[in-house]
Amino acid sequence: MPGEVLPRITLISKPARHLCAEARAVIERVARDVGVPGGGRPLRAHPARLAAYPGRTQVPSVDGEQHDYWGVDESRLREALRTA
């Protein structure tokens, strides 16, 4: 639909972590499949976010709202994007 605002997916992650890479791959696949922008942000680059999620990585969000942590459940993410 023209002018429609698509949900944005972000991932708070740390570089060179295999679990973060796996989470990013799920997000990229789902984003591509449903046609929404996906992305990721290195946790170290955002000190305030690092403080909000001590000891946690693989924290995905949809439109700025935390969706999950310590991984990405592909079916839950797809559902969230359908209802967003």
C-alpha positions as CSV (number, residue, x, y, z in Angstrom):
1,M,0.0,0.0,0.0
2,P,1.6,3.4,-1.0
3,G,2.6,5.5,2.0
4,E,2.4,2.5,4.3
5,V,4.9,2.6,7.2
6,L,6.6,-0.7,7.5
7,P,7.7,-2.1,10.9
8,R,11.4,-1.8,11.6
9,I,13.3,-4.7,13.0
10,T,16.5,-4.2,15.0
11,L,18.9,-6.4,16.8
12,I,21.0,-5.4,19.8
13,S,24.0,-7.7,19.4
14,K,27.8,-8.0,19.9
15,P,30.2,-8.5,17.0
16,A,31.8,-11.9,16.4
17,R,29.3,-13.9,18.5
18,H,27.9,-17.0,16.7
19,L,24.5,-16.7,18.5
20,C,24.2,-13.1,17.4
21,A,25.0,-14.1,13.8
22,E,22.3,-16.8,14.0
23,A,19.8,-14.3,15.3
24,R,20.7,-11.8,12.6
25,A,20.3,-14.5,9.9
26,V,16.7,-15.3,11.2
27,I,15.8,-11.6,11.2
28,E,17.2,-11.0,7.7
29,R,15.4,-14.0,6.4
30,V,12.0,-13.0,8.0
31,A,12.5,-9.4,6.9
32,R,13.2,-10.4,3.3
33,D,10.2,-12.8,3.3
34,V,7.7,-10.3,4.6
35,G,9.2,-7.3,2.9
36,V,10.1,-5.1,5.9
37,P,13.4,-3.4,6.7
38,G,15.7,-5.3,9.0
39,G,18.9,-4.3,10.7
40,G,21.1,-4.6,13.6
41,R,23.0,-2.5,16.1
42,P,26.2,-3.4,17.9
43,L,25.5,-3.5,21.6
44,R,28.8,-1.8,22.4
45,A,27.8,1.2,20.2
46,H,24.8,2.1,22.4
47,P,25.9,2.4,26.1
48,A,22.4,3.2,27.3
49,R,21.0,0.1,25.7
50,L,23.9,-2.0,27.1
51,A,22.9,-0.8,30.6
52,A,19.3,-1.7,29.9
53,Y,20.2,-5.3,28.9
54,P,23.1,-6.3,31.2
55,G,24.6,-9.6,30.2
56,R,22.1,-10.1,27.4
57,T,22.6,-10.1,23.7
58,Q,20.5,-11.2,20.7
59,V,17.8,-8.7,21.8
60,P,15.5,-8.1,18.8
61,S,12.9,-5.3,18.7
62,V,10.1,-4.5,16.4
63,D,9.3,-0.8,16.0
64,G,11.4,-0.1,19.1
65,E,9.6,-2.5,21.4
66,Q,11.6,-5.5,22.8
67,H,10.4,-8.6,21.0
68,D,12.5,-11.3,22.6
69,Y,16.0,-11.9,24.1
70,W,18.7,-14.5,23.9
71,G,17.6,-15.4,20.4
72,V,14.9,-14.9,17.9
73,D,11.9,-17.2,17.6
74,E,11.2,-17.1,13.8
75,S,7.5,-18.0,14.0
76,R,6.9,-15.4,16.8
77,L,8.7,-12.7,14.8
78,R,6.7,-13.5,11.7
79,E,3.5,-13.2,13.7
80,A,4.6,-9.9,15.3
81,L,5.2,-8.5,11.9
82,R,1.8,-9.6,10.6
83,T,0.1,-7.8,13.4
84,A,2.3,-4.7,13.4
